[in-house]
Amino acid sequence: MPHVGNVSSVGLSSSSSIAAATAVRRFVGTSTADRTASAPAEAVVRGEDRVEVSETARWMSELRSMPDVRADKVAEARAAIARGDFDSDERLAIAIERMANDLD
């Protein structure tokens, strides 16, 4: 709301100042709906709100709902490393196939 300032400083008589101050108080005391109803119709143009969620945001939301660590997979990998059979051609082929499927 713009600053009204001291009404008497604009050269009005004291009765005019009181009437102006009363009008300002009435306006400020009214609800927004009352002020809008008294405004010209073309001054009350409202836009439409809209929200769009990107595919990346959806993916991130799904990722957040997953557990941080899959303990069973970690334990399986550690056991395979300890046995010495973690790095095999078969595992590499499976990993490459899965990566290729993810790209589709």
C-alpha positions in Angstrom: 0.0 0.0 0.0 1.4 3.4 -0.9 2.4 5.7 2.0 -0.3 8.3 2.7 1.8 10.6 4.7 0.5 13.4 6.9 -2.8 14.6 5.3 -2.6 18.0 6.9 0.7 18.8 5.2 -1.0 19.0 1.7 -2.7 22.3 2.5 -6.2 20.9 3.5 -8.2 22.4 6.3 -8.4 20.4 9.5 -11.9 19.3 8.8 -10.8 18.1 5.3 -7.9 16.4 6.9 -10.1 14.5 9.3 -12.5 13.5 6.5 -9.6 12.3 4.4 -8.0 10.4 7.3 -11.4 8.7 8.1 -11.8 7.7 4.4 -8.3 6.2 4.5 -9.0 4.3 7.7 -12.3 3.0 6.2 -10.5 1.8 3.1 -7.6 0.1 5.0 -10.1 -1.5 7.4 -12.1 -3.1 4.6 -11.4 -6.6 3.4 -9.6 -7.3 0.1 -12.8 -8.7 -1.4 -14.6 -5.4 -0.6 -11.8 -3.3 -2.1 -11.8 -5.6 -5.2 -15.6 -5.3 -5.6 -15.3 -1.5 -5.6 -12.5 -1.6 -8.2 -13.2 -1.4 -12.0 -13.8 -4.9 -13.5 -10.8 -4.6 -15.9 -8.4 -4.1 -13.0 -9.3 -7.5 -11.5 -7.7 -9.8 -14.1 -6.2 -12.9 -12.6 -3.9 -15.5 -14.2 -4.0 -19.2 -13.9 -1.5 -21.1 -11.7 0.0 -24.2 -13.1 2.7 -26.7 -11.9 4.7 -29.0 -14.2 6.8 -31.8 -12.9 9.7 -32.9 -15.1 10.6 -36.5 -15.8 13.9 -35.9 -13.9 11.9 -34.7 -10.9 9.7 -37.8 -11.0 12.8 -40.0 -11.3 14.5 -38.2 -8.4 11.4 -38.7 -6.2 11.4 -42.4 -7.0 15.1 -42.6 -6.2 14.5 -40.9 -2.8 11.9 -43.5 -1.9 14.5 -46.3 -2.4 16.7 -47.5 0.4 20.2 -45.9 0.5 22.0 -49.2 0.5 20.9 -52.6 -0.5 22.7 -54.6 2.2 22.0 -58.0 0.5 23.7 -56.9 -2.7 26.7 -55.5 -0.8 27.1 -58.7 1.2 26.9 -60.7 -2.0 29.5 -58.6 -3.8 31.9 -58.8 -0.8 31.5 -62.6 -0.7 32.2 -62.9 -4.5 35.3 -60.7 -4.1 36.5 -62.8 -1.2 36.0 -66.0 -3.3 37.8 -64.4 -6.3 35.0 -64.8 -8.7 33.6 -61.3 -8.7 35.3 -60.2 -12.0 34.2 -62.8 -14.5 33.3 -62.6 -18.2 29.7 -63.7 -17.3 29.2 -60.9 -14.8 30.6 -58.4 -17.3 28.2 -59.6 -20.0 25.3 -59.3 -17.6 26.3 -55.7 -16.6 26.7 -54.7 -20.3 23.3 -56.1 -21.2 21.6 -54.3 -18.3 23.3 -51.0 -19.2 22.1 -51.4 -22.8 18.6 -52.1 -21.6 18.6 -49.0 -19.4 19.5 -46.9 -22.5 16.4 -48.1 -24.4 
